[in-house]
Amino acid sequence: MTIQQLKYIIALDRCRHFAQAAEECNISQPTLSTMIQKLEEEIGVPLFDRSKQPVEPTAVGKQVIRQATKALKEIEVIGEIVKSESEKLTGKLSIGILPTVSPCLTPEFIHLFTANYPAIELTITETRPQVAIEKLRAGEIDVAILATPLRTDDLLEIPLYHEPFVAYFAAGSPEIETAAMLDSPPNEKLWVLHESHCERHPIFGFCKRNEEYNRIYEAGSIDTLIRIVDTNGGYTVIPAWHVQFMQPWQKENVRPFDNDKAQREISMVIRHDYVKEGLLNAIAETAKKIIPAEMLDNYLKNYKIRL
């Protein structure tokens, strides 16, 4: 039994297709099939039911794959221990980030991270939540920076910061001085983002309550959403950190909510088998220099990340 054989059965379980698993492992399909078959012969039980399409692990195979996953994680931990002793982070780091977070975090993050960790090959991609989750599960990205909680069992969430929401009104809007907005928001011309914070956070139940009045902009740009409000009237709900990008006259049309629960949590999201603790702390330490101190997660302020 070899480490490579363990990697092969995990890949086949993930892909459920020999050709796709072989491509993922960067080997030929016959090689993958032969190595898995040799492992099955060695332990004396079939790990996969090849009569089914897509191929499925047997009952014993599921147990073996589960243990193989744990074993490989422990092996990776050994490598991370060695790396931490050298105090030099190297390798590749791929991050997926929400379009509504990226304008505030990404520009300065790239500048600071590449300066402090020049040996790391950094890639950042703006992506919608579900796409980022799929890429995480497929191993196409290492970390996703998303609004949480996601309510998934197979991913680990590490909070970075907690950001209040604010309301932005069109200039001269009669509702701009509405009291207790969270409990009694205006009923008309509420503009929200598709797959937005309104849809993902129960505190904004009014987004769905007045569906006949909602205008849905199916993209991820808060700047465009603000311009829609300026041109068409009404109001929208945006993350407070984005207010810094507004024109002075636009900032006059921003109003806070009267409830401190009107906020979103932004977290680093990883797979449970991710072991590169050093890279996660590099992300966190860089982000802490950018995120407003009052928004930082309390744990992140005081402790390093431990997996």
HELIX and SHEET records of a PDB file:
HELIX    1   1 ILE A    3  CYS A   15  1                                  13    
HELIX    2   2 PHE A   18  CYS A   25  1                                   8    
HELIX    3   3 GLN A   29  ILE A   43  1                                  15    
HELIX    4   4 ALA A   59  SER A   86  1                                  28    
HELIX    5   5 SER A  102  ASN A  116  1                                  15    
HELIX    6   6 PRO A  129  ARG A  137  1                                   9    
HELIX    7   7 HIS A  197  ARG A  200  1                                   4    
HELIX    8   8 PRO A  202  PHE A  204  5                                   3    
HELIX    9   9 PHE A  206  ARG A  209  1                                   4    
HELIX   10  10 ILE A  222  ASN A  232  1                                  11    
HELIX   11  11 ALA A  240  PHE A  245  5                                   6    
HELIX   12  12 PRO A  248  LYS A  251  1                                   4    
HELIX   13  13 GLU A  277  LYS A  288  1                                  12    
HELIX   14  14 ALA A  293  MET A  295  5                                   3    
HELIX   15  15 ASN A  298  ASN A  302  1                                   5    
SHEET    1   A 2 PHE A  48  ASP A  49  0                                        
SHEET    2   A 2 GLU A  56  PRO A  57 -1                                        
SHEET    1   B 8 ILE A 120  GLU A 126  0                                        
SHEET    2   B 8 GLY A  91  ILE A  97  1                                        
SHEET    3   B 8 VAL A 143  THR A 148  1                                        
SHEET    4   B 8 GLN A 263  ARG A 271 -1                                        
SHEET    5   B 8 LEU A 155  PHE A 169 -1                                        
SHEET    6   B 8 TYR A 235  PRO A 239 -1                                        
SHEET    7   B 8 LEU A 190  LEU A 193  1                                        
SHEET    8   B 8 ARG A 215  TYR A 217  1                                        
SHEET    1   C 6 ILE A 120  GLU A 126  0                                        
SHEET    2   C 6 GLY A  91  ILE A  97  1                                        
SHEET    3   C 6 VAL A 143  THR A 148  1                                        
SHEET    4   C 6 GLN A 263  ARG A 271 -1                                        
SHEET    5   C 6 LEU A 155  PHE A 169 -1                                        
SHEET    6   C 6 VAL A 254  PRO A 256 -1                                        
END                                                                             
